[in-house]
């Protein structure tokens, strides 16, 4: 059965962006109230991420506890604490942007920032220089320029759609954009979206039908805690799987949220049961105002080692980090950690170049 055509609009209208409306649903803790008080006077700061949460995700949060889901969506005053080595663009994406809204860091793939909007602004977001900045959807002229770039750069085989969240676009506009980028073969699309976890009603039959026209297309989700696996989110993931879309999941390792191997093991087991492959477990990026989420690197290695004893290879994601200063993504292994000095941990990339990741905690 086809979805009600208004379901897309409805799923995105059920979104709270005003702290007054938020307090109609939950009682704010002092550190949360302090954030909103200061945000109202510091909204122009590059380090400050706007607030938005879906009614669905809010319904999963207990009124009383400072739980793992609440901390992902309700901001607190700690976000205004920016450490010297933190930046709104910790991956240095602007440095690798030959065109507006496009990042070409790795030879065989490009990243396209389809929208700067999200249904929910996750408080650990690393793309704080872009998300929620009012730039809106990708313009047609920008998409045309990216399509021409793709035609000229035949070394590019993958196009990663991200943002913000690409699924903030209406189905028709998303389809038009994908058609424009499918300018040659072979091109594999990867669509990175948090929607199955934060607004599962967005995964409609209409959306599935549009995306089916552009296979091969991989779905990359982000589930960070077992409590995000609900009947609704499971149904959203199943819709993708049953229509033949491979689904991968990326999880961010976060202090006080999922920094126990047993929690991660439960999450990855549940994802695997839904035919979703745990793909990456990320060490927290050095994004402005996110130090209260980051797990100290040595503890992260210990967690991952313990996790490997609790799950099979199919349920074990790759442990990875984006190197400071725009060094790119590496798979974190004990061999990556060369030494520790007064500055922090010295990590090396695939070419042996050294980078310093701060010792925290």
VEXDREN-2710 file (C-alpha; in Angstrom, 1 decimal):
% VEXDREN-2710
k/r/px/py/pz
1/UNK/0.0/0.0/0.0
2/UNK/1.2/3.5/-0.8
3/UNK/1.8/6.0/2.0
4/UNK/-0.4/9.0/2.4
5/UNK/1.3/11.7/0.2
6/UNK/1.3/14.0/3.2
7/UNK/3.3/11.6/5.4
8/UNK/6.6/13.2/4.3
9/UNK/5.4/16.7/5.4
10/UNK/3.9/15.4/8.5
11/UNK/7.0/13.5/9.6
12/UNK/9.1/16.7/9.3
13/UNK/6.5/19.0/10.8
14/UNK/6.6/16.9/14.0
15/UNK/9.8/18.6/15.0
16/UNK/10.5/20.8/18.0
17/UNK/12.9/23.7/17.7
18/UNK/11.7/26.0/20.5
19/UNK/12.8/25.4/24.1
20/UNK/9.4/26.6/25.3
21/UNK/7.6/23.9/23.3
22/UNK/10.2/21.4/24.6
23/UNK/9.3/22.2/28.2
24/UNK/5.7/21.2/27.4
25/UNK/7.0/17.6/27.0
26/UNK/9.9/17.3/29.5
27/UNK/11.3/19.2/32.5
28/UNK/14.7/20.6/31.7
29/UNK/17.6/20.2/34.1
30/UNK/19.6/23.3/35.2
31/UNK/22.5/22.6/32.8
32/UNK/20.0/22.4/29.9
33/UNK/18.2/25.6/30.8
34/UNK/21.5/27.3/31.1
35/UNK/22.4/26.3/27.5
36/UNK/19.2/27.7/26.1
37/UNK/19.6/30.9/28.1
38/UNK/23.1/31.4/26.7
39/UNK/22.2/30.3/23.2
40/UNK/19.6/33.0/23.0
41/UNK/22.5/35.5/23.4
42/UNK/25.2/33.7/21.4
43/UNK/23.4/32.2/18.4
44/UNK/25.9/33.7/16.0
45/UNK/28.8/31.7/17.4
46/UNK/30.2/29.2/14.9
47/UNK/30.7/26.7/17.8
48/UNK/27.0/26.6/18.7
49/UNK/24.8/24.0/17.0
50/UNK/21.1/24.9/16.7
51/UNK/18.5/22.8/18.5
52/UNK/15.9/20.5/16.9
53/UNK/14.4/17.2/18.0
54/UNK/11.6/15.1/16.6
55/UNK/8.5/14.3/18.6
56/UNK/9.2/10.6/17.9
57/UNK/12.7/10.7/19.4
58/UNK/11.5/12.8/22.3
59/UNK/8.9/10.2/23.1
60/UNK/11.7/7.7/23.8
61/UNK/13.2/9.9/26.5
62/UNK/12.4/9.5/30.2
63/UNK/11.3/12.6/32.0
64/UNK/13.4/11.9/35.0
65/UNK/16.8/10.5/34.0
66/UNK/19.8/11.9/32.2
67/UNK/19.7/9.0/29.8
68/UNK/21.7/8.1/26.7
69/UNK/19.1/9.3/24.3
70/UNK/18.4/12.5/26.1
71/UNK/22.0/13.5/26.0
72/UNK/22.2/13.0/22.3
73/UNK/19.4/15.4/21.6
74/UNK/19.0/17.9/24.5
75/UNK/21.9/20.4/24.6
76/UNK/23.7/21.3/27.8
77/UNK/25.9/24.2/28.8
78/UNK/29.1/22.1/28.3
79/UNK/28.7/22.7/24.6
80/UNK/30.0/26.3/25.2
81/UNK/33.2/24.9/26.6
82/UNK/35.5/24.9/23.5
83/UNK/39.0/23.5/24.0
84/UNK/42.1/24.9/22.2
85/UNK/42.4/22.0/19.8
86/UNK/38.6/21.8/18.9
87/UNK/37.2/23.4/15.7
88/UNK/33.8/23.6/14.1
89/UNK/35.3/21.8/11.0
90/UNK/37.5/19.1/12.6
91/UNK/37.7/17.1/9.4
92/UNK/38.9/20.2/7.5
93/UNK/36.3/19.6/4.8
94/UNK/36.4/23.1/3.6
95/UNK/40.0/22.6/2.7
96/UNK/39.0/19.7/0.4
97/UNK/36.0/21.4/-1.3
98/UNK/36.8/22.3/-4.9
99/UNK/33.1/23.2/-5.4
100/UNK/30.5/24.6/-3.0
101/UNK/28.7/21.7/-1.2
102/UNK/31.2/19.1/-2.4
103/UNK/34.1/17.5/-0.6
104/UNK/36.8/15.5/-2.6
105/UNK/39.3/14.2/0.0
106/UNK/39.7/10.6/-1.2
107/UNK/40.6/9.8/-4.8
108/UNK/37.7/7.5/-5.7
109/UNK/34.7/9.2/-4.0
110/UNK/33.1/12.6/-3.4
111/UNK/30.9/13.8/-0.6
112/UNK/27.9/16.0/-1.4
113/UNK/26.3/18.1/1.3
114/UNK/22.7/17.8/0.0
115/UNK/21.1/19.8/2.8
116/UNK/22.3/21.6/5.9
117/UNK/19.1/20.7/7.7
118/UNK/18.5/17.7/10.0
119/UNK/15.3/16.4/11.6
120/UNK/17.2/16.3/14.8
121/UNK/20.5/18.0/15.5
122/UNK/22.6/15.4/17.4
123/UNK/24.6/17.2/20.1
124/UNK/27.8/15.3/19.2
125/UNK/27.7/16.5/15.5
126/UNK/31.1/17.0/13.9
127/UNK/29.8/19.2/11.0
128/UNK/29.0/22.2/13.2
129/UNK/30.4/24.6/10.6
130/UNK/27.7/23.5/8.2
131/UNK/24.7/21.9/9.9
132/UNK/21.8/24.2/10.6
133/UNK/23.4/27.3/9.2
134/UNK/20.5/28.3/7.0
135/UNK/22.0/27.3/3.7
136/UNK/19.1/25.0/3.0
137/UNK/18.9/22.5/0.1
138/UNK/21.5/22.2/-2.6
139/UNK/20.7/24.6/-5.5
140/UNK/20.1/23.3/-9.0
141/UNK/23.1/25.3/-10.3
142/UNK/25.3/23.7/-7.6
143/UNK/24.1/20.3/-8.4
144/UNK/24.9/20.9/-12.1
145/UNK/28.4/21.9/-11.3
146/UNK/28.9/18.8/-9.2
147/UNK/27.5/16.7/-12.1
148/UNK/30.0/18.2/-14.5
149/UNK/32.8/17.6/-12.0
150/UNK/31.8/14.0/-11.8
151/UNK/31.7/13.6/-15.5
152/UNK/35.3/15.1/-15.8
153/UNK/36.7/13.1/-12.9
154/UNK/36.4/9.5/-14.0
155/UNK/38.4/8.3/-11.0
156/UNK/35.4/9.0/-8.8
157/UNK/33.3/5.8/-8.4
158/UNK/31.2/6.6/-5.3
159/UNK/29.0/9.6/-4.5
160/UNK/28.2/10.0/-0.8
161/UNK/25.1/12.0/-0.1
162/UNK/25.2/13.6/3.4
163/UNK/24.5/17.0/5.1
164/UNK/22.6/17.7/7.3
165/UNK/20.4/14.9/6.2
166/UNK/19.6/14.2/2.5
167/UNK/16.2/12.9/3.4
168/UNK/15.1/16.3/4.5
169/UNK/14.5/16.8/0.7
170/UNK/11.1/15.9/-0.7
171/UNK/11.2/12.7/-2.7
172/UNK/10.7/14.4/-6.0
173/UNK/13.6/16.8/-5.5
174/UNK/15.9/14.0/-4.2
175/UNK/15.1/12.0/-7.3
176/UNK/15.8/15.0/-9.6
177/UNK/19.2/15.4/-7.9
178/UNK/20.1/11.8/-8.1
179/UNK/19.2/11.7/-11.8
180/UNK/21.5/14.7/-12.4
181/UNK/24.4/13.0/-10.7
182/UNK/23.9/9.6/-12.4
183/UNK/25.6/11.2/-15.4
184/UNK/27.8/8.2/-16.1
185/UNK/28.5/4.7/-15.0
186/UNK/29.8/3.2/-12.8
187/UNK/28.6/5.4/-10.0
188/UNK/27.6/3.9/-6.7
189/UNK/25.6/6.1/-4.3
190/UNK/25.8/6.1/-0.5
191/UNK/23.1/7.9/1.3
192/UNK/23.9/8.8/4.9
193/UNK/20.9/9.4/7.0
194/UNK/19.8/9.4/10.7
195/UNK/16.1/9.3/9.7
196/UNK/15.5/5.6/10.6
197/UNK/16.6/6.4/14.2
198/UNK/15.1/9.8/14.7
199/UNK/12.1/10.0/12.3
200/UNK/11.3/6.5/11.0
201/UNK/8.0/7.6/9.5
202/UNK/10.1/9.4/6.8
203/UNK/11.0/6.0/5.3
204/UNK/7.9/5.8/3.1
205/UNK/7.0/3.6/0.2
206/UNK/7.2/6.7/-2.0
207/UNK/10.8/7.3/-0.9
208/UNK/11.7/3.7/-1.4
209/UNK/10.3/3.7/-4.9
210/UNK/12.3/6.9/-5.8
211/UNK/15.6/5.5/-4.5
212/UNK/15.0/2.2/-6.2
213/UNK/15.6/3.9/-9.5
214/UNK/19.2/4.7/-8.6
215/UNK/20.7/1.4/-7.6
216/UNK/23.4/0.5/-6.7
217/UNK/22.6/2.6/-3.7
218/UNK/23.7/1.9/-0.1
219/UNK/22.0/3.2/3.0
220/UNK/24.3/4.3/5.8
221/UNK/22.4/4.8/9.1
222/UNK/23.5/5.9/12.6
223/UNK/22.3/4.1/15.6
224/UNK/24.3/4.7/18.8
225/UNK/22.3/2.9/21.5
226/UNK/20.1/-0.2/21.7
227/UNK/17.2/1.9/22.9
228/UNK/17.1/3.5/19.5
229/UNK/16.1/0.1/18.0
230/UNK/12.3/0.3/18.4
231/UNK/9.4/-1.3/16.5
232/UNK/9.2/1.9/14.4
233/UNK/12.9/2.1/13.6
234/UNK/13.1/-1.6/12.9
235/UNK/10.3/-1.3/10.4
236/UNK/12.0/1.6/8.7
237/UNK/15.2/-0.5/8.3
238/UNK/13.3/-3.5/7.1
239/UNK/11.7/-1.5/4.4
240/UNK/15.1/-0.7/3.0
241/UNK/16.4/-4.3/3.4
242/UNK/13.3/-5.9/1.8
243/UNK/13.7/-3.7/-1.3
244/UNK/17.2/-4.9/-1.8
245/UNK/19.2/-1.9/-0.4
246/UNK/22.4/-2.9/1.5
247/UNK/22.3/-1.1/4.9
248/UNK/25.3/-0.2/6.9
249/UNK/25.5/1.4/10.4
250/UNK/27.9/3.9/11.8
251/UNK/28.1/4.3/15.6
252/UNK/29.9/7.1/17.5
253/UNK/31.6/6.0/20.7
254/UNK/30.4/8.4/23.4
255/UNK/31.1/8.8/27.1
256/UNK/28.2/7.9/29.3
257/UNK/26.1/6.9/26.4
258/UNK/27.5/3.7/24.9
259/UNK/31.1/3.4/26.3
260/UNK/30.5/-0.1/27.7
261/UNK/31.3/-3.2/25.5
262/UNK/28.0/-4.9/26.7
263/UNK/25.9/-1.9/25.4
264/UNK/27.7/-1.9/22.0
265/UNK/27.4/-5.7/21.7
266/UNK/23.6/-5.5/22.3
267/UNK/23.3/-2.8/19.7
268/UNK/25.3/-4.6/17.1
269/UNK/23.5/-7.9/17.7
270/UNK/20.1/-6.2/17.2
271/UNK/21.3/-4.5/14.0
272/UNK/22.6/-7.7/12.6
273/UNK/19.2/-9.4/13.3
274/UNK/17.7/-6.7/11.1
275/UNK/20.2/-7.5/8.3
276/UNK/22.1/-4.2/9.0
277/UNK/25.9/-4.5/9.0
278/UNK/27.7/-2.7/11.8
279/UNK/30.2/-0.7/9.7
280/UNK/32.1/1.8/11.7
281/UNK/32.6/2.6/15.4
282/UNK/34.0/6.1/15.5
283/UNK/36.2/7.7/18.0
284/UNK/34.8/11.1/18.8
285/UNK/36.0/13.9/16.5
286/UNK/37.6/17.1/17.9
287/UNK/34.5/19.2/17.2
288/UNK/33.9/22.4/19.1
289/UNK/32.0/21.9/22.4
290/UNK/32.0/18.1/22.3
291/UNK/34.7/17.1/24.8
292/UNK/32.1/15.9/27.3
293/UNK/31.2/13.2/24.8
294/UNK/34.6/12.0/23.9
295/UNK/36.0/8.8/25.4
296/UNK/39.8/8.9/26.3
297/UNK/41.6/7.1/23.5
298/UNK/43.2/4.4/25.7
299/UNK/39.9/3.5/27.2
300/UNK/38.4/3.3/23.7
301/UNK/41.0/0.7/22.7
302/UNK/40.1/-1.3/25.8
303/UNK/36.4/-1.1/25.0
304/UNK/36.9/-2.2/21.5
305/UNK/39.2/-5.1/22.5
306/UNK/36.5/-6.3/25.0
307/UNK/33.8/-5.9/22.3
308/UNK/35.7/-8.2/20.0
309/UNK/35.3/-11.0/22.6
310/UNK/31.5/-10.5/22.8
311/UNK/30.5/-10.4/19.1
312/UNK/31.3/-12.3/15.9
313/UNK/33.2/-10.8/13.0
314/UNK/30.0/-10.0/11.2
315/UNK/28.8/-7.9/14.1
316/UNK/32.1/-6.2/14.8
317/UNK/32.5/-2.8/13.1
318/UNK/35.8/-1.3/12.1
319/UNK/37.1/1.0/14.9
320/UNK/38.1/4.3/13.2
321/UNK/39.0/7.9/13.7
322/UNK/39.5/11.0/11.6
323/UNK/43.0/12.3/12.3
324/UNK/43.3/15.9/13.6
325/UNK/44.2/18.6/11.2
326/UNK/42.5/17.0/8.2
327/UNK/44.6/13.9/8.2
328/UNK/41.7/11.7/7.0
329/UNK/40.2/8.5/8.3
330/UNK/42.3/5.7/9.7
331/UNK/41.4/2.3/11.1
332/UNK/42.4/2.5/14.8
333/UNK/44.6/-0.4/15.9
334/UNK/47.2/-0.7/18.7
335/UNK/49.8/-0.4/16.0
336/UNK/48.4/3.0/15.0
337/UNK/49.4/4.3/18.5
338/UNK/53.1/5.0/18.2
339/UNK/53.7/6.7/21.5
340/UNK/52.4/9.1/24.0
341/UNK/54.1/12.4/24.8
342/UNK/53.3/15.7/26.6
343/UNK/51.0/16.7/23.7
344/UNK/49.0/13.5/23.6
345/UNK/48.9/10.3/21.5
346/UNK/50.9/10.1/18.3
347/UNK/49.0/8.3/15.6
348/UNK/50.1/7.6/12.0
349/UNK/48.3/7.5/8.7
350/UNK/48.8/4.9/6.0
351/UNK/51.8/6.8/4.7
352/UNK/53.4/6.9/8.1
353/UNK/52.8/10.7/8.7
354/UNK/52.3/11.5/12.4
355/UNK/49.4/13.3/14.0
356/UNK/48.7/14.2/17.6
357/UNK/45.4/13.2/19.2
358/UNK/45.0/14.8/22.6
359/UNK/45.1/12.8/25.8
360/UNK/41.8/13.6/27.5
361/UNK/40.2/12.5/30.8
END
